[in-house]
Amino acid sequence: MKVISYKQAGFSLIAFLCLTAVTMAQSSLTKTDLSVYPKPEEGFKQMVIEVPHSENDAEKKIEFVVGKWIQADTCNSHGLQGTLEEKDLEGWGYSYYVFNTKGNVISTQMACLDNKTVSKFVSAQPEMVRYNGKLPVVIYVPEGYDVQFKIYRAEKDVYQAGEIKQ
């Protein structure tokens, strides 16, 4: 058993507290600290995508879509009309997104013989963003809408394009 003196223990405690303070200062914006983002406007809610940090963040992308669940037929394709605006989080160098829509759903007009309807997630155009496991992706959407996302990973192989000689 190793015995340390009172002075050694005091120094260790001070070193630990200093290291903790430096670490906390370096991570002033954590994934769970959303206080620097604006509060949702009336009729909107704040959605957050948090992904785990990895050594391969640069090899990944996030694709997210804003949509809502509706009852729709099974034979037509449906899409949500709306716009996604990227906004700058002033003073931080980060961005966030605001989705605006009037709720209009577009659809192909094929005749459905079975008249069957199902609950379907109908979404607007997808948005592809950089993967960053240290920061959340913050999206403001109208009440009643949701956000779904996928994570894409690049292959390690790099390919060379061929040249066509004229």
Order of alpha helices (4+ residues) and beta strands (2+ residues): alpha-beta-beta-beta-beta-beta-beta-beta-beta-beta-beta
